[in-house]
């Protein structure tokens, strides 16, 4: 065999291996549609491992589930399957798929019902378990996109089916997709998104007093403040502990007061408002450059009301609520990162029972009137954490957002999406898909109360998974963990012990902050022949030191890197004089 022939064969083998690698390395599709469309879009990933995903081959691979009757329809060149004569919620249409442990599955489908509206869920029956992938409120006369995800505990055969408690409706199904990803692929999606959304190249040119380029100047860059808002909840005990203050302010750029702004803390006795603790905390964090999220104006859970409120009714109750909103929103007007306005108003309805079905709408409207520029957040749990919780599903969240978007008081209301993120065992593919759906609104998303209730041997691991997924998602604009230290005990987890030494969860925070540039130390290098130096850095505030030993010249400067949708792929250019 000649050397040239051998080289050609090796080149062909390498090309084949590379093409196989590239073909199996599937990028993630962050798109989602929140409008109900006349026609369904094509299945994502061409259906992934779903056979006959767009029903163009009629009944191939699709079977009845339960006692439903199924038929295949073709209307206006759209082919789809219909599950009718349903007697039980699970009566629908199904397809069997092979599921692998360790893979992360992204699911999507387009659904319609034949009359009215009805919540419909996608479920995978596998190894005796039922894995809920997600849900949507399906409508008649148009198609709605369901997007979700699952992982499985054991490899084996699974069966996809759809479920609705409204057994009177037919379930129409089209454009189904189930795409598996390896752990390596999933991480590559995060890395790609982080590079695009959280980092930018700083292109620095050093010139002398004549404007001429300075080559071989020594550059030292150090991050002073992380650009991405990342923080932790606190209580008033931080005011009396210098050790806690030092530990906290080294790490975080945003916080939330656990109780100190809540109504039951500021007005224990009716008519006697006391904001002294909240004011003192706000002054402390302002001094240290830490932003504060307002939490909360009112809380819709009946268990967490100031004691004197419940006996009130009618106009007296309404006036008390209006006074509360006016008082707290006016006091902190323009000083907060955002307001959780009616906390947990998808799960609870205390104010609706007292003030009528538009109570939350009216309280948001009041808050907008008294503080029009601060973003008003819905703040809910289980939207990311639990696909089986129908009360706070992404679809129910979207419904509430649509109601509130119509508020126009001193301008259009500025809304935000607050997701508490109190996890047990995270379903990371579902989490990402839910963020995709809510992100399609274009509104800012914050993870507002992140913690994990899990055995100690996996708690830190799960905590890291959630933080990485949140930080990497292009629509997430900030993260607050709910793990501040309290002598009475943390809510579900702590980051430190009582001496402010990191626990494993605190080590996760420091590990990520190091990756994001906070504890990384200095980025160093030399300018080239044209006086340029480039570095890919996370968004944030930076200090720059320039040193040129040959001319005995030194200079210190500062600069800021931030996200710019119009030019974030281009370097951010700076010129500094030595």
N, C-alpha and C positions, 0 to 999 in steps of 0.2 A: 504494500500500500504506500503510495507516494505521500510525502509530507503535505502537499497541497490538498490532496483528497481527504487526508485525516483532518486537516484544519477546517475544510468545508463541512465535514460530518459533525465535528465538534461545534461549529458555528450553528448548524441546523438544529442540533440537540439543545444548545443554549437558547436559541430563538423559540423552540417549541416549549421548553420549560418556562421561559419568560412569559410566553403567551398564555400558558396554562395558569401561571401565577396571577397574571393580570386579569384573566377571565374569571377567576374565582374570587378576586378581590373586588367586591361589589361596593360602590359608594352608597351612602345613605341618602334617601330622598326625604328631606325635611318638609316637603309640601303637604298641605292639607287644605280642604275646601270646607268652609263653614256655611256656604249658601246652599240652598236646595235648588238643584239644576234640572232643566228639562230633560237632559240626557246625561247618563253617567260618563265619567271620564274613563280612559283606558286603565286597566289594572296596573298598579305600580309593579315594577320589576317584571313586567310581562306575566304576572301571576306567581312568580317564584316557583315553589314546588306544588302549587295547585294545578291540577289537570283540568283543561277546558275552562280557564278562568273567566272568559267572557261569554260562555255558553254558546259559542258559535257552532259547536259540534253537538248541540242538543243535549241529550241525557248522559253523554259520556262522563263517567266518574261521579255523577250526582245521583243520590238516592234519597228516598223518604226517610225521615227520622221520626220515631214515635208512630202515631197513627195519622199523620198528615197525608193528604193526597197532593201529589205534585204534578205540575204540567209545565211545559216549555212553550213560551210565547215569543212571537216575533211581531213587534209593533213599530212601524216606521223604521225598519232595518235594525232595530235594537232587539237583541235576543236576550232573554232572561228566564229564570225559573221562578215559579209561583208555588208557595206552600199554602194550601187552602183546607177547609173543613177541619180546622184545628180544634181539638178538645182540651188539650193540656198546654201549658206554656212552652214546653219543649218540642211540641209537634212542629216540624219544619223540614228543611232540606239539609242534607249532609254530604260530606266527602271524607274518606279515610286518607290519612297522611302519616308518614313515618316521622317521628319526632326524636331528636337526639339530646341527651343530657349534655349540658355545657354550651349549647347553642342559644343564641338570643334571637327570638322570632318577632318580626314586625308584621302585623296583620292589617289588612284594609279590605273593605267591601262597600258596595253601593246598595242602599236599601230603599224600599218604598213599601207603603201599606196601601190597601185599596180604599180606605176611607178614614177621614180624620187624621189624628196623629197618635203614635204609640211608641214608647221606648222599646227598642230591640237590642238584645245583647248577642255577642258572638262568644261561643263557649267551645272548649276543647275537652272532650271526655278521653282521659288517658290513664291507664293503670289504676282504674277505680276512682280517680279523682276528677273533679270538674274545675278546669282552669278558665276563668273569665278573662277574655282578651280586651273587652271594651264594650261600649254601648253608644247608641245614638237615638235621638228622637226622630223616627222615620215619619214622613208625611205622605199624603196622597197627592197624586198628580205631579210629583217631582221627586228627584233622587237625592238622598243624603249620604254623605260619606261617613262611614264608621272607620276609625283608625285606632289601633291598640297594639298589644303585644303580650307575649308570654315567654316563660322558660318552663322546663319540665325537670322533675326530680329523678326520673329514670327514662332511659331510651325505650322506645316501643311504638306500637301503633296507636294513633290517636284518631278521634273522630270529631270533625268540626261540625257544629250545628248552630242554629240561631234560636233565640228564645224571646218570647214576649208574654207578659202576664195578661195582655189583652187578647183573649182567644177568639174574639169576634173578627179580628182583622186577618187578612191574607198577608203573608210576608213575601215580598218580591226581592230577588237577589240577583246582582250582576257585578261584574268586574271585581272578582275576588282575588286577593293576593296574600301569600304567606311566604315571607323571605327569611331564610335562616342566615345568621351571621356568626362567625367565630368570635372568640374573645379578642383575638388580634385585630380582626376587622373592626369590631366595635370601638376598640381603643384608637384605631386609625381615624375613625370618624371624629372622635373627640379631638385628636391631635390636629386634624385638618381644620376643624371649626375654630379651635383655639388660635391657631396661626392666623386665620382669616379675621376673627372677630375680636381677639383679645391682645394681639401683638401688632407691632408695626416696626419697620426698619427706620432707625435714626441714621441719617446721612449727615455727618458733621464735617464741616470744612474749617480748618484753622488757618488764619491769615495773620500777617504781621501788621505793623502800624501803617504800612504803605499799601495794604490790601493784597500783598503777595502771598502765595501759598507757602505754608511751613511744612516741610516734610520731616518725617521721623520724630514728630512730637509725641510724647508719651501721653496716652489718654487713659483716664480712670473714671468710670461711670458707676454711680451707686444710686439705687432706687431709694427715694425718701418717703414716697407714699404710693401705695398700690392704687391704680385707677379704678379697678373693678370694686364696687362697694361690697365689702365682706366684713361680717361682724358677729356679735353675740348679744343676747339679751342680758340685762343686768337688773339687780334690785338695789335698794338704797344702801345696803351694807358696803357697797364700793366706796361710798363717801368717807368711811372711817378706816379704810385700809390702804396704806401707801403701797404695800406689797401687791395687792390686787390691782390698784391703779396702774402700777408699773407694768405688771404682766399684761393687762388689758390694752393699754395704749400703745405698747410695742407692736401689737398685732393687728388691731381692728380699726376700720374706718367708719363703721356705722354701728348703731345699737338701737335696742328697743327697751323701754322700761316695762318690766313684767307687770307691775301693778300700779305704779305711782301716778299715772295719768288717768287711770280708770275712775269711773264715777263713784264706785263704792269707796275709793281712797280719798277723793277730793271733796266729797260732800257727805260725810258720815251723818251729820245732823242737817236736816233740811234748812236751807237758807244760809248755812255757815260754810262757805267754800274755803278750802285751804290747799293752795298750790305750792306751798313753801318747799316741800321735799322735791317735787317735780322741777320747780324753778332752780333749785340748787343743783340738781343733777344735770339739767340742761346747761347751766353756766359752766359746770365742770367739763362737760364734753365739748362744748364750743371752744373752750380754752385749749383743748387738746386736738382740735380739728377733727372730731368724730361727729358725723351726722347722726341725727336722731329720727327714727320713725315714730309717728304718733300712734299710740295704742292704748286704748281705743276710745272713740267718742261715746258709743253705747255698745252693749253686748246683748245679743238676742237670746241668750240662754237664761231661762228663768231662775236658775240657781245662783246667778252672779249679779244680783241687783242690790243696790243700797236698800236697807231694810225699810225705810220710810216710804219708798216709792210704790210698792205693791198695793197698799190700801187705797191709793188715789184712783180716780176714774174720770172718764169724760174730759171736759175742758180743763179740769185741774191737772189731770195727768198730761194732757197735751202741752200745757203751759210749762210744766216742770221739765219735759223733754226739750222744749224749745229753749228754755233758759239754760239747760245743760249744754246744748249744742252751741248756743251763742257764746256762753262763757268760755268754754275750752277752745273752741275754734278761733274766737277773736283774740284770746290771750296769746296763743302760739302762732298766730297768723304769719305766714311767710318764713317761719323758723324751722320747719320740719321737712324731712325728706318725703313724707307722705302721711296720709291719715288712714287707719283702718276705721271705717265709718260705722257700719253696723256689723259688728264682729259675728261671724258664723251665722249669717242670715239665710243660708240654704238649709242648714240642719234644724234651726230653731226659729220660733215665731212669737216670742214674748210680746214684742211691740205690735205685731200684727193683731194679736188677740186683744190688745188694749186699745189700739188706734185704728184698726181696720186693715184691709188687705194691701193698701198702698203705704203702710207705715215706713218701710225701709226706703221706698222711693222718696217720701216726704222728708225723711231725716237726711238723706243724701242731698236733697234740694236745699235744706236749711244750711248744711255744711258748706255747700257751694256758695250760698249767699254771704256767709260770714268770712269765708277764706277761699276766694275764687281761684287762686293760682296754685295752691297745693294739690297734688294728685290725690284723688279719693280712691281708696282700694276696697274692693270686696276681699275678705280674708276668710278662707275656708280650709277645712281639713278633709282628707281622703280623696280629693280630686286627683292627686298623683299617687296616693298610697294604696287605694283599695278599689279595684275596678268593679267590685260587687256592690259598692255603696251607691245606690241610684240617686240618693238625695243630693249628692254633690258631684255627680259625673261631669265631665267636660261639657256635655250637652246641656245639663241643667245650669251650669255656670254661664254658658253662652246665652241662655235664655234670660238670666238675670241681667247680664251685661246689656242686652238689647233693650230691656226695660229702662235701665238707668241712662242709656246714651241719649235719650230724648230730652233730658234735663237741660234747659237753657236758662241760666240765671247769672247775670253779669258775665255773659259769654257761655260758650259750650262747656259742659263739665269735662274735666280732665280725669279720666278713669284709669285705674291700674288693677292688675291681676295679682292678688296675694294668695299664695299657696303655702299653707302651714307646714306641710311635709313632716308629719309625725309618723315615722315609719316603724314597722316591725321587721318583716322580711321584704326587702325592696323587690318589686317587679320592675327592673330597670327598662326593659323594652316598652312596657306600658307607660312608665314615667315619661320616656322620650316622646312617645306618640301623643300623650296628653298635652305635653308642652308644644308639640307641633300644632295641634288643633287650636289651643288657646293663642298661640303665637300668630296664627293666621289672622287674628283680629288687628294686628299691628299695635296693640297696647303693650305697655311695659309689664313684664312679669318679674315678680320677686318671690323667692322662696323665703318665707318670713319667720318660720319657727322650727328649723330643721333639728331633729333629734332621732334617735333610734332606740326603741325598747326591744332588746334582744339579749340572749345570753352573753356573758362577758367575753367568751372566746370568739364570738363573731361580731360583737357590737361595733368595734372600731373598723372592721373590714366593711360592714354594711354602711357605716357612716361615711367612709371614704368613697364608696361607690356612689352614694347619693350626691355628695359634694362635687365629685368629678363630673357627674352627668349634668348637674345644674350649671356649673361653671362653664362647661363646654357648649351648652345649648345656645344657639345664636340669639334667641329671643329673651333669655334671662338677663336681667339688668342689675341684679343684686341678690345677695344671700345673707340672711341672719340666722345663726344657730340659736337653739333654745336650751342652752347648757351653761348659763352663768352660775357661778358658785354662790350658794347661800348656806349659812350656818344651820338653817332648818332643813336643808337637803335640797338637791336639785329636782327639777320636775321629773325627768326620766333618765337623764344622764348628766354627768359633770365632765368638764374638760380638765379640771385640776382637783387636787385635794385641798384641805384647809390651809396648807402652807404654800399654795399656789405653785406646786410642782405638778408637771403634766401627768395626767392619766393617759392610757393608750389613745383615747379619743383626742386629747390635747396634742399628742404626738402627731396624729393625723393632720390636725390644723397646721402645725409647724412644718410638717413635710410638704404640704400643699403650698403654704406661703413661701417656702424656699424655692419650690418650682416656679412660682409666680414672681419671684424676684425680690421678695421682702427680706429674706435672711440669706440671700445668695452671696452677698459681698460685692466685690467690684468686678465690673467688666473692663478688661484692659486690652490695650493694643497700641499700634503706632500709625500715624498718618502716612499715606502713600506719597508718591512724588508730586502729586497735585494737591496735597494737603488734606485729603479726604480720609475719613474713617467711618465704617458702617458697622452697625450692630442691630440685631433683631431683639427687641425688648418688649416686655409687657407694657400696656398702657399705664401711665403713672407719672409722678413727679420725680425728676432726677437731678442729682448734683454731678457736675463735671469738673474734674481737675485736669489741667493741661500743664505739662512740664517739658521743657526743652533744655537739657543739661548743657549743650554746646553754647547756647546763648545765655544760659543762666536765667531763663525766663519762666515765670509761673503765672497761672491765671486760674480763677475759679468762676464757674458759671452754673446756671440752672436752666432746665428746659422741661417741657411737658409733652408727653405723647398721649394722644387720645384718638378715639374712633371717629372716622369721617367716612360716611357711607359712599361719598362721591369719589374719594381718592385713597381709601385705606390700603389698597394694594400698591400704592406708590410710596416711596420713601418720604419721610418727613424731613425736610432739609433745614439745617441750621448753619449759620456762619458765626464763628467766635474769634475774637481777636486775642492774640498772645502778646 
